[in-house]
């Protein structure tokens, strides 16, 4: 096994350990290196062989999960003329389903980014890219006539990106049961549909 592959393996072991601890009620302050390596059943020396410090590990987790979620967002951004509500909801559900298992950890990582210098740039870049990708989607829809041309693309993209991110932190993280999760997905899809796509449906 190569060094990068072993690093990924250790990262994933620590990720599972952290999510178990968070699910059990422990918070960021309790997730020190010693606690994590004990839960993951790996040696402290192994940790420091692959990660400079806890901040390095946190950034690695954030980049991993963000890439997974970004991959699922492609279905939404690929929607085009003739988009239906059902297609939109299915696309947004993919994002929510990818995010939900990591909701507690991602909430912690976004909070940590406020003071953890190693995490903050990664978070800022993900936020910038998400808003930029959605802005291009809106502009494409406006040019094609299936998104309201009167919308301010940069500002609308920023608002919707922020709503999605914070909604998943504050609502999805605390959603108990599948019925509640489905209701949150429905509400999210209705908001996005009404903002972006109802224009073309009404004009049809």
Buried (B, 14 or more C-beta within 10 A) or exposed (E): EEEEEEBBEBBBBBBEBBBEBBEEEBEBEEBEBEBBBEBBEBEEEBBEEBBEEBBBBBBBBBBBBBEEBBEBBEBBBEBEEEBEBEBBBBBBBBBBEBBBEBBBBBBBBBEBBEEBEBBBEBBEEBBEEBBBBBBEBBBBBBEEEBBBEEBEBBEBBBBBBEBBBEBBBEBBBEBEEEEEBEEBBEEBBBBBBEBBBBBBEEEE
